[in-house]
Amino acid sequence: MTILRSVAVDTPSVLDRAQQLAETLAQTAVERDRQGGHAALERQLIRDSGLLSLSIPKRFGGPGTSWTEILHTVAILAEADSALAHIYAFHHMQHASVQFWGTEEQQQRLLGESLRLNQFWGNTLNPLDHRAIVTEQADGSYLLSGDKAFCSGALGSDRLIISGWHEPTQSLLVANVPTSREGILIRDDWDGIGQRQTDSGTAHFHNLRIEADEVLTPPGYVHAPFATLRTCMVQLVMAILFASLGRAALNTSKQFLQQQAKPWFASGVPSAVDDPYIQQRFAKLWLQLKPAQLLIDEAIAQFEAAFAKGSALSAEERGAVAIAAAEAKVLAHQAGLEASSQMFDLMGARAAQAQFGFDRFWRNARTHTLHDPVDYKVRDIGRWLLSGVVPTPTAYS
């Protein structure tokens, strides 16, 4: 049995490369999870795979790979190593950010440079952290000073999507700048219990100069519906990572049950996989994962169609994508946590030995599912069902 992958794709070579990379990352995943820190060698392997350019449109020289395929590569990598898949997915979200928010000239310049130099982009946006303050200068540039937390993928990146809080307008400025610029210090201080190699530490800015043509959205800017699709993409990536962790936990449990687990003495069966209680528990976990994956597939299809509409996308159409992403994320959240926790009930006491590192699935799921409260996603769905009100676009809905 292969855990569900139902997304249809048109370019097998892209998936083949992702699968080969995933197999390589899986070989060291347990030990690297124990070590934590910056996975420089593995990030170079991701660069060398050629997968970083997938999200660059054909009109700028890139492959113009569909979001369906890109997000499928995220799922493949996440089953092997959810931390590095997290960084990889966030890189593509930063490419998407320029497409959502940037002018045609900015897109051509920034994405063209990313393609030529095979860049790895990181994130220091974090819209709820207002400690980094931006001030406008007389020449139209800005200065940014302060700290940012949860800066996934920033360490070791070539470019950053950053945000700064603008006090006069009580709003964010968002820009794209080179990570090497004077005034940026990326700290290797991430110490979460899971997702240990996501480089999600803090960034410190000191009088960082942001040129006017590097600003993607100035303070006080009101986004059209298309630009707010970025949030839907973020939520979809979360759902994919959660479901992938669940699939990885269930597949790992299956292999352990087939190869190493011993049947409980009172079961009266010759092997662990013949135990009716194990069969029942495994089936229940599968019955959580399968609908989660189906909703993810549905949400990806809606996102793809909405992205293709560009500036013609309506608020109602955007709202439908947000609901689909919320539905997928809620089920994936629950399925990922359950599968990564109950895998020990399936495998038994022997599976709790540190040598196996099976706890990483739950730690990764538990850490990442805290990104934003699932209760508010459930509330959004309930409000929509009862009143027909779609989520108000924010950085989390």
Phi, psi and omega per residue, in radians:
M1 nan 2.333 3.024
T2 -1.907 2.269 3.107
I3 -1.069 2.487 -2.933
L4 -0.883 2.278 2.836
R5 -2.387 1.775 -2.993
S6 -1.888 0.021 -3.097
V7 -1.245 2.244 3.092
A8 -1.388 2.406 -3.116
V9 -2.321 2.771 -3.067
D10 -1.944 -0.225 -3.044
T11 -2.220 1.480 -3.094
P12 -0.972 -0.539 -3.098
S13 -1.076 -0.610 3.092
V14 -1.109 -0.784 3.135
L15 -1.208 -0.601 3.085
D16 -1.082 -0.762 3.122
R17 -1.119 -0.717 3.111
A18 -1.117 -0.704 3.140
Q19 -1.160 -0.738 3.100
Q20 -1.083 -0.755 3.112
L21 -1.110 -0.745 -3.139
A22 -1.061 -0.720 3.136
E23 -1.124 -0.639 3.098
T24 -1.188 -0.799 -3.130
L25 -1.122 -0.608 -3.101
A26 -1.115 -0.496 -3.087
Q27 -1.108 -0.486 -3.093
T28 -2.074 0.153 -3.004
A29 -1.073 -0.740 -3.087
V30 -1.141 -0.842 -3.100
E31 -1.170 -0.691 3.137
R32 -1.192 -0.567 3.060
D33 -1.093 -0.701 3.109
R34 -1.117 -0.709 -3.075
Q35 -1.300 -0.653 -3.035
G36 1.156 -2.788 3.089
G37 1.353 -2.925 -3.023
H38 -1.498 2.152 -3.126
A39 -1.630 1.249 -3.049
A40 -1.094 -0.775 -3.113
L41 -1.091 -0.792 -3.098
E42 -1.212 -0.597 3.075
R43 -1.164 -0.572 3.054
Q44 -1.178 -0.624 3.072
L45 -1.083 -0.665 3.091
I46 -1.131 -0.755 3.075
R47 -1.002 -0.834 -3.052
D48 -1.169 -0.334 -3.101
S49 -1.232 -0.331 -3.079
G50 1.411 0.074 -3.076
L51 -1.414 -0.252 -3.085
L52 -1.214 -0.372 -3.084
S53 -1.585 -0.032 -3.023
L54 -0.972 -0.605 -3.045
S55 -1.539 0.203 3.082
I56 -1.643 2.122 -3.080
P57 -1.072 2.729 -3.133
K58 -1.077 -0.564 -3.081
R59 -1.188 -0.228 3.065
F60 -1.907 0.235 3.089
G61 1.679 -0.079 -3.111
G62 -1.470 3.098 -3.134
P63 -1.305 -0.329 3.126
G64 1.080 0.683 -3.127
T65 -1.137 2.496 -3.136
S66 -1.158 2.684 3.083
W67 -1.128 -0.524 3.090
T68 -1.020 -0.815 3.136
E69 -1.221 -0.724 3.138
I70 -1.053 -0.822 -3.126
L71 -1.179 -0.469 3.064
H72 -1.214 -0.649 3.069
T73 -1.129 -0.602 3.065
V74 -1.037 -0.790 -3.133
A75 -1.083 -0.732 3.138
I76 -1.079 -0.838 -3.137
L77 -1.147 -0.624 -3.072
A78 -1.185 -0.512 3.086
E79 -1.159 -0.485 3.128
A80 -1.567 -0.711 -3.054
D81 -2.762 1.706 -3.043
S82 -1.217 -0.416 3.135
A83 -1.226 -0.853 -3.138
L84 -1.259 -0.527 3.032
A85 -1.125 -0.629 3.078
H86 -1.018 -0.888 -3.132
I87 -1.112 -0.760 3.140
Y88 -1.061 -0.797 3.136
A89 -1.132 -0.703 3.141
F90 -1.158 -0.562 3.044
H91 -1.013 -0.831 -3.133
H92 -1.180 -0.541 3.066
M93 -1.153 -0.581 3.095
Q94 -1.218 -0.678 3.011
H95 -1.037 -0.755 3.129
A96 -1.116 -0.620 -3.131
S97 -1.004 -0.724 3.114
V98 -1.149 -0.621 3.112
Q99 -1.257 -0.567 3.099
F100 -1.312 -0.709 -2.931
W101 -1.949 -0.396 -3.005
G102 -1.480 2.774 3.009
T103 -1.274 2.936 3.102
E104 -1.035 -0.697 3.133
E105 -1.136 -0.752 3.110
Q106 -1.109 -0.734 3.119
Q107 -1.070 -0.820 -3.119
Q108 -1.092 -0.779 -3.093
R109 -1.197 -0.872 -3.023
L110 -1.308 -0.774 -3.137
L111 -1.277 -0.570 3.059
G112 -1.106 -0.719 3.104
E113 -1.155 -0.720 3.125
S114 -1.052 -0.684 3.127
L115 -1.177 -0.844 -3.076
R116 -1.094 -0.697 -3.032
L117 -1.737 0.059 -3.135
N118 0.904 0.919 -3.031
Q119 -1.350 2.699 3.025
F120 -1.985 2.085 -3.086
W121 -1.730 2.554 3.133
G122 -2.122 3.083 -3.016
N123 -2.195 2.222 2.953
T124 -2.328 0.644 -3.069
L125 -1.390 -1.059 3.090
N126 0.629 1.433 -2.992
P127 -1.173 -0.288 -3.133
L128 -1.581 -0.179 3.131
D129 -1.686 1.847 -3.045
H130 -1.769 0.336 -3.098
R131 -1.308 -0.412 3.102
A132 -1.538 1.971 -3.021
I133 -1.792 2.333 3.122
V134 -1.897 2.404 3.126
T135 -2.240 2.384 -3.108
E136 -1.422 2.469 3.127
Q137 -1.823 2.881 -3.052
A138 -1.092 -0.513 -3.093
D139 -1.538 0.118 3.128
G140 1.628 -0.113 3.064
S141 -1.462 3.124 3.126
Y142 -2.335 2.716 2.980
L143 -2.055 2.410 -3.118
L144 -2.129 2.262 3.096
S145 -2.461 2.432 3.111
G146 2.328 -3.002 -3.052
D147 -1.987 2.726 3.049
K148 -2.364 2.409 3.079
A149 -1.845 2.891 3.098
F150 0.977 0.949 -3.077
C151 -1.685 1.225 -3.039
S152 -1.032 2.243 3.061
G153 1.345 0.053 -3.092
A154 -1.204 -0.753 3.141
L155 -1.155 2.221 -3.139
G156 1.459 0.098 -3.130
S157 -1.514 2.918 3.086
D158 -1.743 -0.605 3.111
R159 -2.403 2.729 -3.103
L160 -2.244 2.417 2.828
I161 -1.576 2.109 -3.067
I162 -2.146 2.795 3.014
S163 -2.353 2.626 3.059
G164 -2.362 2.514 -3.121
W165 -1.473 2.240 -3.114
H166 -1.851 1.841 -3.030
E167 -1.047 -0.783 -3.080
P168 -1.024 -0.624 -3.116
T169 -1.793 -0.080 -3.098
Q170 0.904 0.867 -3.103
S171 -2.610 3.044 -3.102
L172 -1.721 2.533 2.829
L173 -1.762 2.419 3.077
V174 -2.153 2.357 -3.085
A175 -2.510 2.958 3.076
N176 -2.161 2.114 -3.085
V177 -2.382 2.734 3.048
P178 -1.225 2.409 -3.117
T179 -1.120 -0.456 -3.081
S180 -1.395 -0.047 -3.060
R181 -1.148 2.520 3.085
E182 -1.035 2.350 -3.124
G183 1.860 -0.014 3.122
I184 -2.030 2.215 3.042
L185 -2.231 2.011 3.103
I186 -1.718 2.111 -3.076
R187 -1.678 2.441 3.085
D188 -1.615 1.260 -3.010
D189 -2.256 0.377 3.101
W190 -1.302 2.201 -3.103
D191 -2.341 0.617 3.106
G192 -1.145 2.749 3.124
I193 -1.250 -0.339 3.105
G194 -2.402 3.122 -3.082
Q195 0.849 0.817 -2.930
R196 -1.222 -0.357 -3.126
Q197 -1.970 0.624 3.082
T198 -1.622 0.011 -3.132
D199 0.902 0.724 -3.054
S200 -1.619 0.708 -3.126
G201 -1.455 -2.658 -3.058
T202 -1.838 2.725 3.048
A203 -2.124 2.424 3.089
H204 -2.030 2.267 3.118
F205 -2.009 2.350 3.098
H206 -2.335 1.848 -3.129
N207 0.882 0.756 3.084
L208 -1.223 2.151 3.140
R209 -1.496 2.227 3.098
I210 -2.024 2.038 -3.126
E211 -1.294 2.709 -3.082
A212 -1.021 -0.651 -3.100
D213 -1.409 0.007 3.063
E214 -1.682 -0.136 -3.132
V215 -1.389 2.169 3.095
L216 -1.549 -0.728 3.040
T217 -2.384 2.076 3.141
P218 -1.320 2.896 3.105
P219 -0.988 2.433 3.104
G220 1.400 0.044 -3.090
Y221 -1.211 2.363 3.106
V222 -1.812 2.087 -3.059
H223 -1.378 2.483 2.945
A224 -1.313 2.853 -3.108
P225 -0.919 -0.699 -3.115
F226 -1.034 -0.750 -3.111
A227 -1.112 -0.522 -3.114
T228 -1.404 -0.029 3.026
L229 -1.123 -0.348 3.131
R230 -0.961 -0.739 3.128
T231 -1.057 -0.724 3.112
C232 -1.069 -0.657 3.115
M233 -1.149 -0.749 3.095
V234 -0.993 -0.822 -3.112
Q235 -1.140 -0.636 3.090
L236 -1.136 -0.739 3.107
V237 -1.043 -0.752 3.100
M238 -1.026 -0.827 -3.125
A239 -1.038 -0.743 3.140
I240 -1.097 -0.767 3.139
L241 -1.117 -0.742 -3.139
F242 -1.108 -0.817 -3.124
A243 -1.148 -0.651 3.120
S244 -1.131 -0.672 3.063
L245 -1.101 -0.699 3.097
G246 -1.113 -0.765 3.111
R247 -1.095 -0.757 3.135
A248 -1.084 -0.715 3.121
A249 -1.124 -0.731 -3.115
L250 -1.224 -0.714 3.092
N251 -1.130 -0.692 3.092
T252 -1.102 -0.737 3.111
S253 -1.075 -0.758 3.138
K254 -1.042 -0.822 -3.137
Q255 -1.094 -0.709 3.139
F256 -1.151 -0.746 3.129
L257 -1.102 -0.663 -3.116
Q258 -1.303 -0.585 -2.944
Q259 -1.888 -0.498 -2.996
Q260 -2.260 -0.556 -3.043
A261 -1.179 2.569 3.080
K262 -1.882 2.526 -3.137
P263 -1.210 2.561 3.083
W264 -1.115 2.447 -2.987
F265 -1.021 -0.542 -3.082
A266 -1.492 -0.039 -3.059
S267 -1.316 -0.510 -3.123
G268 1.233 0.353 3.139
V269 -2.060 2.726 -3.055
P270 -1.349 -0.372 -3.105
S271 -2.523 2.770 -3.085
A272 -1.070 -0.617 -3.096
V273 -1.232 -0.208 3.096
D274 -1.588 -0.118 -3.126
D275 -1.200 2.132 -3.080
P276 -1.123 -0.506 3.122
Y277 -1.270 -0.648 3.065
I278 -1.174 -0.733 3.103
Q279 -1.031 -0.755 -3.138
Q280 -1.132 -0.792 -3.124
R281 -1.132 -0.751 3.136
F282 -1.061 -0.754 -3.136
A283 -1.099 -0.711 -3.133
K284 -1.107 -0.687 3.104
L285 -1.159 -0.719 3.075
W286 -1.054 -0.669 -3.117
L287 -1.292 -0.152 2.936
Q288 -1.584 -0.708 -3.091
L289 -1.230 -0.703 -3.061
K290 -1.088 -0.875 3.104
P291 -1.134 -0.534 3.074
A292 -1.082 -0.775 3.137
Q293 -1.151 -0.692 3.121
L294 -1.097 -0.693 3.096
L295 -1.201 -0.602 3.064
I296 -1.093 -0.814 3.128
D297 -1.028 -0.742 3.138
E298 -1.125 -0.744 -3.130
A299 -1.171 -0.673 3.096
I300 -1.092 -0.749 3.126
A301 -1.079 -0.709 3.113
Q302 -1.178 -0.700 3.109
F303 -1.098 -0.776 -3.133
E304 -1.027 -0.789 -3.139
A305 -1.142 -0.688 3.138
A306 -1.180 -0.724 3.131
F307 -1.059 -0.682 -3.114
A308 -1.137 -0.417 -3.129
K309 -1.332 -0.372 3.114
G310 0.998 -2.346 -3.055
S311 -1.171 -0.213 3.120
A312 -1.415 -0.100 -3.118
L313 -1.127 2.324 3.123
S314 -1.599 2.880 3.102
A315 -1.107 -0.641 3.136
E316 -1.174 -0.705 3.114
E317 -1.165 -0.689 3.080
R318 -1.105 -0.715 3.135
G319 -1.074 -0.638 3.111
A320 -1.133 -0.658 3.086
V321 -1.154 -0.704 3.141
A322 -1.090 -0.712 3.103
I323 -1.142 -0.777 3.131
A324 -1.062 -0.730 3.117
A325 -1.154 -0.677 3.124
A326 -1.134 -0.755 3.112
E327 -1.032 -0.813 -3.128
A328 -1.111 -0.725 -3.082
K329 -1.192 -0.702 -3.137
V330 -1.056 -0.842 -3.127
L331 -1.182 -0.689 3.124
A332 -1.152 -0.689 3.066
H333 -0.957 -0.911 -3.091
Q334 -1.167 -0.756 -3.089
A335 -1.183 -0.715 3.141
G336 -1.121 -0.759 3.126
L337 -1.166 -0.753 -3.112
E338 -1.137 -0.823 -3.104
A339 -1.129 -0.695 -3.100
S340 -1.319 -0.365 3.078
S341 -1.550 -0.838 -3.058
Q342 -1.330 -0.142 3.092
M343 -1.018 -0.486 3.122
F344 -1.300 -0.582 3.036
D345 -1.132 -0.588 3.101
L346 -1.233 -0.791 -2.963
M347 -1.540 -0.453 3.123
G348 1.607 -3.109 -2.974
A349 -1.072 -0.613 -3.099
R350 -1.040 -0.535 -3.081
A351 -1.241 -0.222 -3.117
A352 -1.450 0.013 3.120
Q353 -1.159 2.435 -3.073
A354 -1.074 -0.489 -3.086
Q355 -1.012 -0.519 -3.097
F356 -1.404 -0.528 -3.130
G357 1.168 0.447 -3.095
F358 -1.192 -0.346 3.134
D359 -1.147 -0.301 -3.084
R360 -1.095 -0.547 -3.125
F361 -1.099 -0.821 3.137
W362 -1.195 -0.766 -3.132
R363 -1.045 -0.723 3.113
N364 -1.150 -0.775 3.130
A365 -1.141 -0.774 -3.108
R366 -1.118 -0.689 -3.136
T367 -1.185 -0.834 -3.022
H368 -1.346 -0.493 3.115
T369 -1.223 -0.106 3.076
L370 -1.555 0.087 -3.103
H371 -0.916 -0.829 3.001
D372 -2.647 2.581 -2.963
P373 -1.064 2.195 -3.138
V374 -1.142 -0.467 3.139
D375 -1.020 -0.594 -3.139
Y376 -1.286 -0.475 3.027
K377 -1.198 -0.747 3.107
V378 -1.082 -0.729 3.104
R379 -1.058 -0.765 3.131
D380 -1.042 -0.737 -3.141
I381 -1.153 -0.783 3.135
G382 -1.100 -0.722 3.125
R383 -1.126 -0.694 3.114
W384 -1.143 -0.742 -3.136
L385 -1.107 -0.692 -3.051
L386 -1.513 -0.590 -3.017
S387 -2.135 -0.138 -3.134
G388 1.311 0.275 -3.104
V389 -1.627 2.106 3.124
V390 -1.459 2.777 -3.117
P391 -1.017 2.409 2.999
T392 -1.216 2.252 -3.109
P393 -1.086 2.110 2.993
T394 -2.373 -3.053 3.098
A395 -1.264 -0.089 -3.101
Y396 -2.267 0.037 -3.106
S397 -2.503 nan nan
